[in-house]
Amino acid sequence: MRINHATPPPSLTDALEACHQPRVVVAVHEGFYGASSGTGFSNRAFLTALARILPPGRLSVIAPHVPDTAGAHDRRWTREVQQMLEKAEAQVIAIPAVHAPPGSVHGSMQLCDLAGEAALRVADRTSRCLLIGLDVPLLGLAPYTSPTMDLLLVPRSAAALTRPGDLSRIRWEREALRAAIARGGRIGAISTHMRDHLVASCGVPRASIVDIPNGLIREEMTRPAAVLPLPLKARAGFLLAMGRAVPTKGFEDLLEALHLLKVRGIRIPHLLLAAVTSEGSRRRPTSHQRGLAASIRAYDLDTTLITRFTPSVRSWLHSPALRAVVVPSREEPFGRIPLEAFAAGAGPVVATTAGGLAQTVIEGETGFASAPRDPKSLASALHRALTVLPRERERLRIAGAALVRSRHDYEANIASVIGHIAPWALAPSSGGEGRPR
């Protein structure tokens, strides 16, 4: 280490004051090194908002290490996150990668063990600490809290909603939530749908829930510097659907809906279907992706199927050739894509009324809605979107943009919650400039 003797060392008083400054510790499983789903984008936005809200040097981030040779590691993404955290003088703690899937009970328990022990080490050097666990794999952090720690857990989904047959996972999540509540922890609800689920299905008392509506930060409300080139077939006009390649995203329903329109003789723009895997390192299509490809061939649909994830796919929301954004989910705790479309001025947006989507895509107001798991209803909504008059399309776009600004400013929503449950975290630092690293 290089020592600059021209600068006098901090006094013992300054050092002690710095070590006892309060701290916010965020444990995250996706979104630091890259993203393969909306969860990663939401987690990155959460970190960015906190870095702006908190006084410099107040934030610590714990994330499992992903080597730059792994497919899940996006170099540009990682560089941008690191630079953002460096600017905020944040502490970054890399923990070993968990080899068991984070979606498994064993994987989540391992992740919570590693993240929790790291959080305790930070808390031991502070006067007070807020520990935030972002998403379901980190619900089990309650055993790693101390008397000087507050706890906030933010589940972005729930096994009972997306994997109802996984009883061991459902039981682990409910027990983890109960343990957090027993220690005075708060549970963040990303949507009205998730709040209702937490109360009705998980037994979370309403008094333990804080509303943190998911949303966008300002970078996500502006046009990206570069837009990914469109496939040749899409340049005359296209539909866009994107998300993880899992049955709950309803892509089979979308393909069937397009087939129904085709049978009726309705002309359909080219479909860009980004049904991607949750593992960035995967090279071969999954069985679900192969099933989608088979349906595309069987229906003879004009479609480009994209199976490898890249964050730049979202830049297509800014393409003037885009005719409609489709979110055909069968279950959606929140649904981030409509907000991204509204912010980009894309549309119309067509979505099912599954879960949180019903809060943002409102028939005739911000987009066109259909029943979930109902290809006929989806086909009808798509037809309304494709035949909407220009003035109506503009009205929908304006209403969607207004919704994002008024209800889904993520930085404002997070600041409100932190100010409510941990106002001490926002107080200016006292004492010297030195901070624990």
VENKAQUI-V947831 format. One record per helix or strand. SS is the DSSP state (2 for helix, 1 for strand). FROM is the first residue (numbers start at 1). TO is the last residue. If there is no record, write none. Layout:
SS_FROM_TO + SS_FROM_TO
//
This chain:
2_12_19 + 1_23_28 + 2_38_53 + 1_59_64 + 2_75_87 + 1_91_95 + 2_105_123 + 1_129_134 + 2_136_144 + 1_149_154 + 2_159_162 + 2_167_182 + 1_186_189 + 2_192_200 + 2_206_208 + 1_209_211 + 1_216_216 + 2_218_221 + 2_232_234 + 1_238_244 + 2_247_249 + 2_251_263 + 1_270_276 + 2_287_299 + 1_303_306 + 2_311_318 + 1_322_327 + 2_337_344 + 1_349_352 + 2_357_360 + 1_363_363 + 1_367_370 + 2_375_386 + 2_390_407 + 1_409_409 + 2_410_421 + 2_423_426
//
